[in-house]
Amino acid sequence: MIKKNVKKFGLINTIEGYSYILLVFVAMPMKYLLEIPSAVKIVGMIHGVLFIIFCIFLVLAWNESKWSHKENIIFFIASLVPFGTFFTKSKIKAYE
């Protein structure tokens, strides 16, 4: 059975991960090294919206797949670390 929310969570997990990398490694250097503060405002807003969507789909996927609290916490903590969401891809695929 295809679990739609888990599949959507896997997709938003990847997109949110890329937005975080853009924010930390592109927009922030542009702000502090090139003095372009609008880069962080734009990328930061996009990342913030994606993070909220990520949290919503985390809860929906958790309810749909019935994975453990431990895995749910791991998915959340991994989203706070650059490149962390890419390590959780295989775990998410196992629940699809």
C-alpha positions in Angstrom: 0.0 0.0 0.0 1.4 3.4 -1.0 1.5 5.8 1.9 0.9 9.2 0.3 1.9 11.3 3.3 5.2 9.4 3.8 6.0 9.9 0.1 5.2 13.6 0.4 7.3 13.8 3.5 10.2 12.2 1.7 9.9 14.8 -1.1 9.6 17.8 1.3 12.5 16.4 3.4 14.8 16.6 0.3 13.6 20.1 -0.8 13.8 21.5 2.8 17.4 20.0 3.0 18.4 21.8 -0.1 16.9 25.1 1.0 18.8 24.8 4.3 22.1 24.2 2.4 21.4 27.2 0.2 20.6 29.4 3.3 23.8 28.4 5.2 26.3 28.0 2.4 25.1 30.6 -0.2 22.8 33.2 1.3 24.6 33.8 4.6 28.0 34.3 2.9 26.4 36.7 0.5 25.0 38.6 3.4 28.2 38.8 5.5 30.9 38.7 2.8 29.2 40.6 -0.1 27.0 42.7 2.1 23.8 41.6 0.4 21.3 41.1 3.3 18.3 40.6 1.0 19.8 37.1 0.1 19.1 35.9 3.6 15.7 37.5 3.7 14.5 35.8 0.5 16.1 32.4 1.0 15.3 32.5 4.8 11.7 33.1 4.1 11.5 30.2 1.6 13.3 27.9 4.0 11.0 28.9 6.9 7.9 28.1 4.9 9.4 24.8 3.7 10.4 23.9 7.3 6.8 24.5 8.5 5.5 22.3 5.7 8.2 19.7 6.7 6.9 19.7 10.3 3.3 19.2 9.1 4.2 16.3 6.9 6.4 14.8 9.6 3.4 14.6 11.9 1.1 13.3 9.0 3.6 10.7 7.9 4.2 9.6 11.5 0.5 9.1 12.0 0.1 7.2 8.7 3.2 4.9 9.1 3.1 4.4 12.8 6.9 4.7 13.1 8.4 5.0 16.6 8.8 8.2 18.6 12.6 7.7 18.4 12.5 7.7 14.6 10.3 10.7 14.6 12.8 12.6 16.8 15.7 11.5 14.6 13.9 12.8 11.5 13.3 16.2 13.2 16.8 16.5 14.6 18.3 15.5 11.2 16.5 18.5 9.6 18.3 20.9 11.9 21.8 19.7 10.7 23.1 20.6 7.2 23.1 17.5 5.1 21.2 15.6 7.9 18.0 15.1 5.9 20.0 13.2 3.2 20.9 10.5 5.7 17.3 9.8 6.6 16.2 9.2 3.0 16.7 5.4 3.2 14.7 5.2 6.4 11.8 7.2 4.8 11.9 4.9 1.7 11.5 1.9 4.0 8.1 3.2 5.1 6.7 4.1 1.7 
